[in-house]
């Protein structure tokens, strides 16, 4: 079963970079209302940052957006992209990350519909509604069991690449998108083939921060006193 604790967050952050105010980006239509023109930070758009604030539990100020703490960034990734693709219930780490990354780049609804169409093409009777619920997840896991994780990973990787090629921005951004996709493939196929057990210290720390923060009464994903104490104890400090 896939786990968010094993996600290659380094890959995402490396390709996303930091603050962006690129005027031709679609995200530029909703930028930080301070006149700076910035609309994206570490791959998170200002619109997404505002939209998930209430659900996660933080005040979406411009200052916090610019700071983009790791625990908030991780919560946005989990609640905005990993959870909508039902990542925790997919029987392949590499495939779960591929779906979440597709959702990250194109929105959960778009990613879900393309995966659902793929599964319908394989004979599964599921709705193509953009909501990747239990029926879609079961169909995906059944296909992984039937055809093997590598075959399904390759199929979905190619489906995503063809989707990107169909976009109007391909002529301008195709080279960059292709390089990013290749980078993900090299990582993802290794995970699919090796099925490693996650041991990354940084990933574990981020997951623990989020977990202990909510468990110990720090309802906002920030490092309160109880959270710090729990993390120190967990780390043997």
ABEGO torsion letter per residue (X at the ends): XBBAAABBAAAAAAAAEBBBABAABAAAABBBBAGAGBABBGGBBAAAAAAAAAAAGBBBBAAAAAAGBAAAAAAAAAAAAAAAAGAAABABAAAAAAAAAAAAAAEAAAAAAAAAAAAAAAGBBBBBAGBBBAAAAAAAAAAAAAAEAAAAAAAAAAAAAAAAAABAAAAAAAAAAAAAAAAAAAAAAAAAAAGBBBABAAAAAAAAAAAAAAAAGBABBBBBAAAAAAAAAAAGX
